[in-house]
Amino acid sequence: VRRREADRSAEFPEIEAVEALTRGQLATLVGVQFERLLEEASVGGAAIITDGRDYSGYAWLVAVVQARVMEGDANYRFEPERNVTRAEFADVLMRVYGLGKASVATDPPSSQVRFSDLAPSHLSFSTASEAVSLGLLFPRERNTFRPGGQVTGVDAIASIERLRLLLNYER
């Protein structure tokens, strides 16, 4: 019931208009678009989130943490109002892809994309490269990835839709 209420939260229709997507908005978007997949992947038990109870999409925060699509910090803070970086967004996309890839006939491309601003030794390189190889994200000008850059609502919705198509996922 709480998830259905979160689905109708005032924030979801506004996601497309945001210039900087927040973690809470990303959790809501992923939750609404991949609810069944998150439920199947839920590791059960309680997700401890100390700072999200007042967030309108709290049920989605719990759902993405239980499915290990997003995480809190060492103090169990989810920080739903913090902006999502492109590196974090790539990680979330690839975690959702990992949950649903059994429905995809092929594995992700084995060749890694190179970026002028992200070394192969960077912690975010693998997920960024895979997300770009799969067509979920695109490099920026001059073949940069901009791992610390913002994610707009339009970009997030488009990437999530491409992921749904790639996974052949029906809500």
C-alpha positions as CSV (number, residue, x, y, z in Angstrom):
1,V,0.0,0.0,0.0
2,R,2.8,2.5,0.9
3,R,4.5,1.8,-2.4
4,R,1.3,2.5,-4.3
5,E,1.0,5.8,-2.4
6,A,4.6,6.6,-3.2
7,D,3.8,5.9,-6.9
8,R,1.3,8.8,-6.7
9,S,3.6,11.1,-4.9
10,A,3.9,14.6,-6.1
11,E,7.6,14.1,-6.9
12,F,7.3,11.5,-9.6
13,P,5.6,13.6,-12.3
14,E,8.1,16.3,-11.6
15,I,11.2,14.2,-12.1
16,E,11.3,15.0,-15.8
17,A,11.7,18.7,-15.1
18,V,14.6,18.5,-12.6
19,E,18.1,19.7,-13.6
20,A,19.7,17.6,-10.8
21,L,18.1,14.3,-9.9
22,T,18.2,13.4,-6.2
23,R,18.7,9.9,-4.7
24,G,15.2,9.9,-3.5
25,Q,13.8,10.7,-6.9
26,L,16.0,8.0,-8.4
27,A,14.8,5.4,-5.9
28,T,11.2,6.4,-6.7
29,L,11.8,6.2,-10.5
30,V,13.5,2.8,-10.2
31,G,10.8,1.5,-7.8
32,V,7.9,2.5,-9.9
33,Q,9.5,1.2,-13.1
34,F,10.9,-2.0,-11.7
35,E,8.7,-2.9,-8.7
36,R,8.3,-6.6,-9.5
37,L,12.1,-7.0,-10.1
38,L,12.9,-5.3,-6.8
39,E,10.4,-7.5,-5.0
40,E,12.0,-10.6,-6.5
41,A,15.5,-9.5,-5.6
42,S,14.7,-8.3,-2.1
43,V,17.1,-9.9,0.4
44,G,14.4,-9.7,3.0
45,G,14.8,-8.4,6.5
46,A,14.7,-4.8,7.5
47,A,16.5,-2.0,5.6
48,I,17.7,0.4,8.1
49,I,17.4,4.0,6.9
50,T,17.8,6.7,9.6
51,D,17.0,9.8,7.5
52,G,14.2,9.0,5.1
53,R,11.0,8.4,7.1
54,D,9.6,11.8,6.2
55,Y,10.5,11.4,2.5
56,S,7.3,11.0,0.4
57,G,8.7,7.9,-1.5
58,Y,10.1,6.2,1.7
59,A,8.8,2.8,0.6
60,W,10.9,3.1,-2.5
61,L,14.0,3.9,-0.5
62,V,13.4,0.7,1.5
63,A,12.7,-1.3,-1.7
64,V,15.9,-0.3,-3.5
65,V,18.0,-0.9,-0.4
66,Q,16.5,-4.3,0.3
67,A,17.2,-5.3,-3.4
68,R,20.7,-3.9,-3.1
69,V,20.2,-1.5,-6.0
70,M,21.1,1.5,-3.9
71,E,22.8,1.7,-0.5
72,G,23.0,3.9,2.5
73,D,26.2,5.0,4.1
74,A,27.9,3.5,7.2
75,N,25.5,5.4,9.5
76,Y,22.5,4.1,7.6
77,R,21.7,7.4,6.0
78,F,20.2,7.2,2.5
79,E,20.4,11.0,1.9
80,P,17.3,11.2,-0.3
81,E,17.8,14.9,-1.0
82,R,21.4,14.5,-2.2
83,N,22.0,14.8,-5.9
84,V,22.9,11.7,-7.9
85,T,26.2,11.7,-9.8
86,R,26.6,10.1,-13.2
87,A,28.9,7.5,-11.6
88,E,26.3,6.6,-9.0
89,F,23.6,6.5,-11.7
90,A,25.7,4.2,-13.9
91,D,26.1,1.9,-10.9
92,V,22.3,1.8,-10.2
93,L,21.6,1.1,-13.8
94,M,24.0,-1.8,-13.9
95,R,22.7,-3.2,-10.6
96,V,19.1,-3.2,-12.0
97,Y,20.5,-4.7,-15.3
98,G,22.1,-7.4,-13.2
99,L,18.8,-8.2,-11.5
100,G,17.0,-8.5,-14.8
101,K,19.6,-9.8,-17.2
102,A,18.3,-13.4,-17.1
103,S,15.6,-12.1,-19.4
104,V,18.2,-10.8,-21.9
105,A,19.5,-13.3,-24.5
106,T,23.0,-11.8,-24.7
107,D,25.7,-10.7,-22.2
108,P,26.8,-7.1,-22.2
109,P,29.5,-6.2,-24.7
110,S,32.9,-7.4,-23.6
111,S,34.8,-4.3,-25.0
112,Q,35.1,-1.5,-22.6
113,V,34.5,2.1,-23.6
114,R,37.4,4.5,-22.9
115,F,36.8,8.0,-21.5
116,S,39.2,10.9,-21.6
117,D,38.3,11.8,-18.0
118,L,37.9,8.4,-16.3
119,A,40.9,6.1,-16.0
120,P,40.4,2.3,-16.2
121,S,41.7,2.2,-12.6
122,H,38.9,4.5,-11.3
123,L,36.3,2.7,-9.1
124,S,33.5,3.8,-11.4
125,F,35.1,3.0,-14.7
126,S,33.7,-0.5,-15.1
127,T,30.0,0.4,-14.5
128,A,30.3,3.6,-16.5
129,S,31.9,1.7,-19.4
130,E,29.2,-1.1,-19.3
131,A,26.4,1.4,-19.1
132,V,27.7,3.3,-22.2
133,S,28.4,0.0,-24.0
134,L,24.8,-1.1,-23.5
135,G,23.5,2.3,-24.7
136,L,22.0,3.2,-21.3
137,L,24.2,6.3,-20.9
138,F,26.1,8.3,-23.4
139,P,29.5,10.0,-23.2
140,R,29.6,13.8,-23.0
141,E,31.6,16.1,-25.3
142,R,35.2,15.1,-26.1
143,N,34.5,11.5,-25.0
144,T,34.2,12.5,-21.3
145,F,32.0,10.6,-18.8
146,R,32.0,13.3,-16.0
147,P,31.6,10.8,-13.1
148,G,30.8,13.7,-10.7
149,G,28.4,15.4,-13.0
150,Q,24.6,15.8,-12.5
151,V,21.9,13.7,-13.9
152,T,18.9,15.5,-15.2
153,G,15.4,14.1,-14.9
154,V,15.1,13.9,-18.7
155,D,18.3,11.8,-18.9
156,A,17.2,9.6,-16.0
157,I,13.8,8.8,-17.5
158,A,15.3,8.1,-20.9
159,S,18.0,5.8,-19.5
160,I,15.5,3.9,-17.4
161,E,13.3,3.5,-20.4
162,R,16.2,2.2,-22.5
163,L,16.9,-0.2,-19.6
164,R,13.3,-1.4,-19.6
165,L,13.5,-2.1,-23.3
166,L,16.9,-3.8,-23.0
167,L,15.5,-6.1,-20.3
168,N,12.2,-6.6,-22.1
169,Y,10.7,-5.6,-18.8
170,E,6.9,-5.1,-18.6
171,R,5.5,-3.4,-15.5
